[in-house]
Amino acid sequence: MKIHAFLAAIALTCTASLALANHCPADMKAIDEAMSKQPSLAAADLDEAARLRAEGEAFHKAGKHKESMESLARARKILGI
C-alpha cells in the first residue's frame, strides 16, 4: 500500500512540473507582446522587465520552472499584465 502512495506522489510531482514548464513559454510570449507595444514606463522599469524575462527564460531552459515562473511573474507585474 505504501508503494502505491509513493508512486502517486511521484506522478503528481511530475505532472505539476510539466504544467509549470508549459506555462513559462506563454508568459514569455505575453511579456514580449507587451514590450513590443512600447508601454509608457520608465526606462529603468522596462530594463528590469526585460532582465526578468531573460532570467525567466534561462531558468526555464535550465529546468528550474519555479524560479522561471517567479521571474516572469515579476516582469508581468512591472508591465501590468
C-alpha positions as CSV (number, residue, x, y, z in Angstrom):
1,M,0.0,0.0,0.0
2,K,2.8,2.4,0.8
3,I,4.4,1.9,-2.6
4,H,1.1,3.0,-4.3
5,A,1.1,6.2,-2.3
6,F,4.7,6.8,-3.2
7,L,4.1,6.3,-6.9
8,A,1.1,8.5,-6.8
9,A,3.1,11.3,-5.2
10,I,5.8,11.0,-7.8
11,A,3.2,11.1,-10.6
12,L,1.6,14.3,-9.1
13,T,5.0,15.9,-8.8
14,C,5.9,15.2,-12.4
15,T,2.5,16.5,-13.6
16,A,2.9,19.7,-11.7
17,S,6.4,20.2,-13.1
18,L,5.1,19.7,-16.7
19,A,2.3,22.2,-16.1
20,L,4.7,24.8,-14.9
21,A,7.1,24.1,-17.8
22,N,4.3,24.6,-20.3
23,H,3.2,27.9,-18.7
24,C,6.6,29.6,-19.0
25,P,6.6,30.0,-22.8
26,A,3.1,31.5,-22.6
27,D,4.3,34.0,-20.0
28,M,7.3,34.9,-22.1
29,K,5.1,35.4,-25.2
30,A,2.8,37.7,-23.2
31,I,5.8,39.7,-21.9
32,D,7.3,40.0,-25.4
33,E,3.9,41.2,-26.8
34,A,3.5,43.8,-24.0
35,M,7.1,45.1,-24.5
36,S,6.6,45.3,-28.3
37,K,3.8,47.8,-27.7
38,Q,6.3,50.2,-26.1
39,P,4.5,50.7,-22.9
40,S,4.9,54.2,-21.3
41,L,7.1,53.1,-18.4
42,A,10.3,54.5,-17.1
43,A,13.4,53.2,-18.9
44,A,14.6,51.5,-15.7
45,D,11.3,49.6,-15.4
46,L,11.5,48.5,-19.0
47,D,15.1,47.3,-18.5
48,E,14.1,45.4,-15.3
49,A,11.2,43.7,-17.1
50,A,13.5,42.7,-19.9
51,R,16.1,41.4,-17.5
52,L,13.5,39.4,-15.6
53,R,12.1,38.0,-18.8
54,A,15.6,36.9,-19.9
55,E,16.2,35.4,-16.4
56,G,12.9,33.6,-16.6
57,E,13.8,32.1,-20.0
58,A,17.2,31.0,-18.6
59,F,15.6,29.3,-15.6
60,H,13.1,27.6,-17.9
61,K,15.8,26.2,-20.1
62,A,17.7,25.0,-17.0
63,G,14.6,23.1,-15.9
64,K,14.1,25.5,-12.9
65,H,10.4,26.2,-13.6
66,K,9.5,27.5,-10.1
67,E,12.3,30.2,-10.4
68,S,11.2,30.9,-14.0
69,M,7.6,31.5,-13.0
70,E,8.7,33.8,-10.2
71,S,10.9,35.9,-12.5
72,L,8.3,36.0,-15.3
73,A,5.6,37.0,-12.8
74,R,7.7,39.9,-11.6
75,A,8.2,41.0,-15.2
76,R,4.4,40.7,-15.9
77,K,3.7,42.8,-12.8
78,I,6.0,45.6,-13.9
79,L,4.3,45.6,-17.3
80,G,0.8,45.5,-15.8
81,I,-0.2,42.2,-17.4
